[in-house]
Amino acid sequence: MNANQGAFTLGPLEAGPACCVPQPVVQVKNLSLQYDGKMALDNVTLDIYKGCITALIGPSGCGKTSFLSAINRLTDLIPGCGVSGQILVNNRDIHHASSQVQVLRRQIGMVFQKPTPFPLSIRRNIALPLNEHGITQKAEVAAVTEQVLRDVGLWDEVHDRLDVSALSLSGGQQQRLCIARALALKPEILLMDEPCSALDPIASGVVEDLISRLQGRYTIVIVTHNLAQARRIANYAAFFWVREHAGQLVEFGRCQHIFESPSHELTAAYVNGSRG
Amino acid sequence: MPEMIWHHTLQKIRDCGVQGFVYLAVLLVSAVFVWMLADLVRGGFAHLSWEFMTESPRDAGRAGGIASILVSTVLILLVALVTAVPLAWATAVLLTEFVPVTSPLGKTVRFSLFVLAGVPSIVFGLFGNAFFSIYLGLGFSILSGGLTLACMLLPILTSTAEAGLRAVPETYRLSAAALGITRTAALIHLIFPAAAPALAAGLLIGIGRALAETAALLFTSGYVDRMPGSLFDSGRALALHIFDLSMNVPGGDMPAYASALVLVSLLLCINILAMKLAYSLQRRKILT
């Protein structure tokens, strides 16, 4: 193309995958997990795609939560828990000697089933992890606090009582505070372990809306027992099942595919409600 | 059916009997406490005065007060706490935060503390005399006495701290770890504050034990009733003063009563405070 022909030119072609090809952020390869020698999760291989919501579904005890805790190495804290296989986050092995677990957990936030606010003020709940990661300037902490509380829709409800105990909030507010606390560290990935199951239906709806709003900005892996919820918010779904007391990944694919035309008969039975 | 009626009557009599026995037991137990307190107040209250609290004993304690005794008691207590509290709490942290409940190390430590808790105080006294006074050359001194008391306090301080730390919900540790907060930071900012009432209650129970201790101090801190000049001086603890006045000093009954009243009042205050703290801890556990 000649420069004289006109001012308008297309830029050079960008290297990298096309935008419609999903990009894996977390690559789980042959992950197996044992508690005191008993197999809990057997040989799971799975990619988690960037910016998408991946739902982990399946009956209780099929290793979904264990799978989640392996990604941020929370399994390190469980006595007698053995992990084998490989987990790559942005192509880095999380178990590699050079990987720092604190850095990893900053990059990967986690929200638990029951809200877990610290017995501190609302403000301090968000400031404590920030301080621990070296963000100590008051103005910056205050700005981040306001930002994340706005992000989870809690700012208008609590901005005039940031110094009261976080335990005085309602269950749904506590859970949103926990999400805000995780977001304050600017994670790339959010792991959510049934974040709505301990909440009443209205609070659950609010949190669910929040999660769908986070899609695109964060990569989210969510464990849920609520199939309708998985269907509403997830882009991808992974179906786990128990075989010989150990959890296994049966099927992984686009949410629509899993729910409407699953390739495995167990998946079909589970999403129809005839099994599980 | 007269048999049935007879049977029910028997049951009723048994019920009343059990109830009566339980009430009688409670009455006796409370009576011992009330009687003791009343006796102390009757015998000692008249002798209590401002001078009694601020003057040093004269004439082997028959005259004067207990000022130097109180100072020695506080010094011995301080030495004991400053030594025992860090060691005990560090041990509790190891047991709760760093090793699994069932680990051999944890079991061994817990067992040895259990044994230590059952050792009679006179044995601690002999050990303290042999080790601190003679082997380390500290002689009869407040330091020897305090260190001996510290050994005695280790089990109670450790076990109360361990229970308190264990009562802190596991979710705090997990969610702190999930936020990339280090274990040390979680301990300082979350776990110790959450366990504070239990730690304080344990501390108060320990102080109570230490204040009441006599036998362990007999051979270690000695019974010189002068005002101590330093930690290397011998000093007489309050409980020991009472022992000495009532056993070795003819005509020392009145000051002995008064000293006992002071000691029991102190212990009572400390125990009430400890109970209050434990209660607030329980309520907090229910709330959260």
Interface residues (C-beta under 8 A of the other chain):
Chain A: N72 L74 L77 P79 G80 V101 Q102 V103 L104 R105 R106 G109 M110 F112 K114 T116 F118 P119 L120 L128 P129 E132 H133 L167 C178 R181 A182 L185
Chain B: P100 T171 Y172 R173 L174 S175 A176 A177 A178 L179 G180 I181 T182 A185 H189 L190 P193 A194 L287 T288
